Structures are given as C-alpha cells and as structure tokens.
Amino acid sequence: MGITLVYIVIGLIVFIGLRTILRDWGKQFQAEDKEKAARRQAQLERNRREAKKPGVVTLKRGDDGVYRPGDE
C-alpha cells in the first residue's frame, strides 16, 4: 500500500510537470505567431504606402507571361 502511494504521487508530479511544460510551450508558440503576424501586417502596410507614392510603376502580367507596365 505504501509503495503504491509513492508511485501515484511521483506519477502525479511528473504529469503536472509535463502539463506545465506543454502549456508554456504553447504560449510561446502563440506569442511567436502573433509577432510574425504583426510583422507581416506592418510589411503589407509599408508596401501599400510605397505603392501610392508618385513614380511607382504597376506591372501587369501579359498573355505571354511577361510583366509589363499597365495602362494607367
């Protein structure tokens, strides 16, 4: 009876430790995903601002697959 109780306690400690580690990893991955999404959004906004500047040429893909300046 006593040794079984020791095994149960050790098993619970290991289970709680693994659960805590997995939860921390999940939070870290979520934080990295949010950071990556924020960087991507900032890059898209920067590209949109730059595209509105004068002198920027918009290229359109022709039927032959070659990019050429579009009609503006």
C-alpha positions in Angstrom: 0.0 0.0 0.0 2.8 2.5 0.9 4.9 1.9 -2.2 1.8 2.2 -4.4 1.1 5.6 -2.9 4.6 6.7 -3.6 4.3 5.7 -7.2 1.0 7.5 -7.5 2.5 10.7 -6.0 5.5 10.5 -8.3 3.3 9.9 -11.3 1.1 13.0 -10.4 4.2 15.2 -10.0 5.5 14.1 -13.4 2.1 14.6 -15.0 1.8 18.1 -13.6 5.3 19.0 -14.7 4.7 17.8 -18.3 1.4 19.6 -18.5 3.1 22.8 -17.3 5.9 22.4 -19.8 3.4 21.8 -22.7 1.3 24.8 -21.7 4.4 27.1 -21.6 5.5 25.9 -25.0 2.0 26.5 -26.4 2.0 30.1 -25.0 5.5 30.7 -26.5 4.4 29.4 -29.9 1.3 31.6 -29.8 3.4 34.7 -28.9 5.7 33.9 -31.8 2.8 33.5 -34.2 1.3 36.9 -33.1 4.7 38.6 -33.6 5.1 37.1 -37.0 1.5 38.2 -38.0 2.2 41.7 -36.7 5.5 41.9 -38.7 3.7 40.7 -41.8 0.9 43.2 -41.4 3.5 46.0 -40.9 5.2 44.9 -44.1 1.9 44.9 -46.1 1.1 48.4 -44.8 4.5 49.7 -45.7 4.2 48.2 -49.2 0.7 49.8 -49.6 2.2 53.2 -48.6 5.1 52.9 -51.0 2.7 51.8 -53.9 0.8 55.1 -53.5 4.0 57.2 -54.0 4.4 59.0 -57.3 6.7 57.4 -59.8 5.8 53.8 -58.8 5.1 51.7 -61.9 2.5 49.0 -61.7 3.4 45.9 -63.7 0.7 43.7 -65.2 1.3 40.2 -66.5 0.6 39.8 -70.2 -0.8 36.8 -72.0 2.7 35.6 -72.7 3.6 35.7 -69.0 5.9 38.7 -69.2 5.3 41.6 -66.8 4.9 45.0 -68.5 3.8 48.4 -67.2 0.0 48.6 -67.0 -2.3 51.2 -68.5 -2.8 53.9 -66.0 
